[in-house]
């Protein structure tokens, strides 16, 4: 293996020597918000070296900017902007055919002495890439003053649990966000697409007694959270200082900082929706058992030749002896039979039935953190039902809640 001699620190142009393992992880971290189909500079990764030896890689989109700092690897100060997809692919190509354990510690030389044609060197290969104009790039992001500190794993898990309920329609950008409600002692994470709402709560150290209400892009937050490795996350808030500026929320975890644009006002009143939920009918059941049958129901609906709608509908029926999940077919519905699954229900006679988008029920069960599920609902199809789980839940924290709107049947 060829060992690169680190260049001396100079003022002629930026250079850095980075272990391949660290560069690969850094490119994946900033690449989480990078859209390679965007025009320059939004398809680029900004590579900056400072006089103290820290190398910073930054990628940006219209909703998020992510920076990762690698201390002690920059050999000179400066910066250059390069197509992020091209750099990532080239680094992979330059070690093609080698075993990972042989390449992890291999040094990578990033040389931006010519910002128009920066080069990457691994082993005996040096390849130039096309530099991009960096003037319009927002630059690396810095943490805003801390307003809350949370456990990194707990926040990542909470984001993962509410992510299925994040809206997918860009025509309703407010619903594509994740709401962070910060109050003394806790952080509440909320997402809704109007048909379902997921709510999770975790301990937090909040600096202000009045708290904060934050709304940030859901997918961007989830992508950044996947790369957190430090024990805690510091949440900061930057208020716009001019009409050309925007409000931002920063998440700092170790050497990674993500700056997400706030989505503004108009988010649904999640507290009112959650706190006013009432139940007339309840069931308690084992999640894995019901989850397996919901998966089977979805497979039946996908296989049935008469089911052509992209929304597949299932029924959930409570009986005195348990519950039943079944496919709702467009024809011969009365001939469908499904087993009664073990459950403790509130019914002493008769049955109670709701219809749901089967994918939504699948997502709700997958997001629940514990094995025993509690279902509660009303007879009115216009009222939401609730899936929750409290096994192992800390007494001072509300449990994860997943509210779901039934489908009105003809």
N, C-alpha and C positions, 0 to 999 in steps of 0.2 A: 504494500500500500504506500502510495506517495504521500509524504507529509509536507504540507505547504508551510513555508516560512511566513509568519505574519508580517505584513508590510509595516514599515515604521509610520508613526503618526505624523501626518503632514497636513498642509492646508490646500493641497492641490486637488483633492477630490476624495469622496467618501469611499472607504473600503472596510470590509469586515471578514473575519474568519469564524465560521459557525459550525459546530458539529452537525452532521446531517440529521441526526435524530431531532435536535432542537429546532432546526430550520423546518423540517417536515411538519412538526407539531405547530409551529408558529404560523406557517402558511395555511394549515387547516383551520386554525383559530380565526384568523382575519378573513379567510375565504368564506366563512359562514355567512357573511353579509354581502359578499361580492357577487354581482351579476355580470358574468362575462359577456353578455350580449349588449350591455350598455356602452355608449360611446365614451371615449376618453373625456375626463380623467376618471370616470366612475367605474371603469373596468380595471383600474390600476391598483397596485399595492405601492404605497409610499414607503421607501426604505431610507431611514434617517440614522446617521451616526452623530453622537455628541462628543465634545472634548473629553468627557469623563469616561468614555469607553462603552456607553450603553447604545445598543442597536435597537431601534424601534421600527416595527412593521405595522402599517396602518392601512385598512381598507374602509371604504365609505359607500353608503347608498343614500337615497333621499331620506331614509328614516333612521339610519343607524351609522355610527362610526365606531370601529373597534381597533384598539391598539394593543400590541403586546411588546413588552420590553425584555431584551436579552442583555443583562449586564455583562461587561467585561469582554465583549467580542468585537466591538468597533475599534478599528485601528486608525481611523481618521474621521474628521468631522465633515459633514455634507449631507446631501440627500439626492435621491433620484426616484423617478416614478416609472414603473414597468408594468406591462400587462400581467395581471396576477395569474390568469389561467396559463399563459405562456411560460411564466417562471415556474409554476408548480409542475407542469408537464415536463419541462426541460430537466428539472432536478430529478424527476422520476426516471426519465430516459437515460440520464448520465450514470445511473447505477443499475440499469437493466441487466438482468442475468446474474447479479450478485446476491448472496444471501444477506438477509437483513442484519444478522449479527455481525457481518463483516463491514456493513456500511454505516451502522448507527453512529460510530465514533469517527467516521471519516470526515475530515475538514472540508468545508465548502467555502470557497473564496467568492465573495460578492464585491465586484469592483465597479464603482460608479464614477471613476475619474473622468470618463467621458459620459455625461448624463444622457446624451443622444444614443449611445450604444453601450450600455452597461454589459458586463460580462459575468458569467458564472463559471467557476472552475471546480471540477471534482476529479481527482486523480490526474490522469494525463490529458483530460479533455478540457478545453476552454471554448465556450460558445458565447458569441455576442447576442444580445436581444435588443429589440427596438425600444428606446426610451420614449416616454411620453412627456408632454409639457406638464409640469407640476404646479403651475401658478394657480389654477382653478381648484386644486385639491384642497379640502378643508384642513389637512394636516393632522398630526396625531392628537388624540383627545386626552385631556387631563381630568382627574377626579374633581367634581364640584364639592363644596363643603358638605360634610357628612350630615345627613338628617336621620339615618337609621343604620343599625348593624344587625345582620341576621346570619344564622348558620348557613353555609354554602350548600351543603347537602340537603338541608330541609327546604331551602328556597327552590333548588333545582327540582326536588320531588314535587313540591306544590305546583310549580309551573307545568311539569309533565302531567299532573292530574287534571288541571283545568284546560290544558291545550286542546283536547277534543271539542270543547265548547266554543273555541274561538271562531268568529265568523270568517267565511271564505270569500265574501263578495266585496270587491273593491268599491262597488257603488255605495256601500255603507261602511266607510273606513272606521267609524267609531267602534263598530262591532268586531273589527279585526284586532282590537287591542286587548291587553290584559290590564285590569284595574288592580292597583296596589293601594290598599287603604292602610295607612300607618297610624296607629294609635298607641298610647303608652302601654308597653309590654307585649304588643302583638302586631303582626302584619297579616292582613287578609288579602288573599289572591283570588280574583274573580274573573270569569270569562263567560260570555253569553253570545249566542247567535240568534236570539229571539225564540228558538224552539227548545233550548235547554240552557241551563245555567249551572256552572260548577264553581264551588266555593271551598277554599281551604284556608286554614289559619295556622300560623306558626309563631313561636316566641320571637320578639324583636326588642332591641334597645333603641328607643326613639328619643331624639334629642329635644323635641318640642312637645309640650303638653297638649297643644291643640291638634297635633298630628298633621298628616298630609294625605291628599287624594291624588294619585298619579295614574295616568293612562298612557301606556307605551305599546308599541307594535308587538303583538303576541309572538309571531314567528321569529322576529329578530331577537326578542328576549330569550326564547327557547333555544335558539341556535347558539347564543352566547353562553347560556347556562350549561350547555353540554361540555364546554371547555373549562369550566371552573375547576381548580384543583386545590386552592387554599382553603383553610377551615372556615373562614368567614367572608362575607360580602359587605362592603360599605356602600350604602345607597346615598347619592348626593343629588342636589337639584340646582340647576343653573337657570335663572330667569333671564329672559330676553332683555337685552340692554338697548336695542334699537329696532326699528321696523324691519331691518334686514336680518335680524337675529330671530331665533326661535327658542321656546322653552325646551330644556333637555333634562333628562334624568340619567345620571351616571351610575354604573355598577362596577365597582373595583374589587377584584379578587386576585390577590397576589400580584403578578406582573401584568395582568390583563385589565384593561379598562374599556368598557362599552358605554358609549354616549348615545342614548335613544331619544328621538324627537317625541315630545308629548303630542298626543292626538287631539287635545282640546276638550271641550265640554259636550254635554248631551248624552252621557252614558246612562243607561237605565238605572233606576233606583233599586239596586240589588238588595239593600237592607230591607226595604218594604216588601219586596217579593219573597225574600227568605223568611222574614220574621212573621209574615201573615199566613204562611202555609199552615193549614190544619188538615188533620187526617180523620177519616171516618172508618176506613178499612186498612188493616195492617197485615204484614206477613214478615216472618223472620226465617231466613233460609241460608244454606251453605252456598257461598258464591261459586265455587268451582263446579258444583253439580249443575246449577242453573246455567252457568256460563257455557258449559259444554253443550247443553241442549239448545241454547240460543244460537250457538255456532252451527248446530245441525239444522235448525230452522232456516237460517240464512242460506245454507247449502241447498236445502230443498227448494226454496224460493228461486235461487239462481238456476236450478236445474229444471224447474217446471216450465213447459213450453208456453203456457198461457200467461205467465207472469212476465210482462214486457216493460212495465214502468221501472224507471231507474230507482225509485223509492220502493223498497221491499217492506211489506207491512206484516207484523206479527201480532198475535194477541197474547195477553197475560191474564189468566183467569185464576181468581182465588176461590177455593172451596173450603169447607170445614176440615178436610183431610190434608190439604196442601195446596200447591199451585201447579198450573199447567201453562206451558208456552207452546204455541202452535203457529204454523204459517196461515196467513189469511189469503186464500186463493180467490181469483175473480169469478170462478165458477165452482159449483158443487161444494160450497163451503161446509154444508152440513154433513158431508161425508168425511171430513178430516177428523182424525182421532189422534190424540197425543197422550202420553203417560202423565199421571199426577205425580209431581215431584215432592219429596218431603219438605214440609214447611209448617211453621206454627202460625195460624192465621186468626184473625178476629171474628171470622164467620162461624156461626153455629148452625146455619141452615142456608140453602140456596148457594148461588155463585155471584161473583162480581167480576166483570171483564173490562179491560181496556185494550186499545189498539195503539201500537207504536211503530215508528220507523225502527226496524230491527237493528240497523247499524248503530242507532243512538243508544239502544239498550246494551248492545255489545260494548260500546265505548264506556258507558257508565259503569258496568260491572268490572271492566278492565282497570278503570281508574281508582276504584275503591281500594283503600290501603289494607283492609283486614279481611278475614275469612268469612265472618258472619255478617250478612247483609240484612238491613231493616228497610222494608218497603212500606210506604204509606201513601194513600190516595183517597180521593172522594169519588162520588158517583157522577159528578158533573164533569163532562169531557173537556170543558173550558178551563178547568182548574189543573194546575200542575201536580204531578206526583213527585215523591221524593225517594231517592236511594241514598242510604247513609250507612256508616259502619263505625262502631265505637270500641271494638276490641283493642285493648292496649292504648287507648287514647288518654292523654293527660287530662286530668279532671278540670284543670283551669282553661283548657283550650276547647273551643267548639269543634265537633267532628267534621270531617269532609262531608260536604253535601252536594248532591247532584240532582237538580230539579229538571224534570222533563215534561213537556207538553204532550198529552195524548192526541191521537188523530181521531177526529170525529168520523164515526162510521155511518154510512147511509142506511 
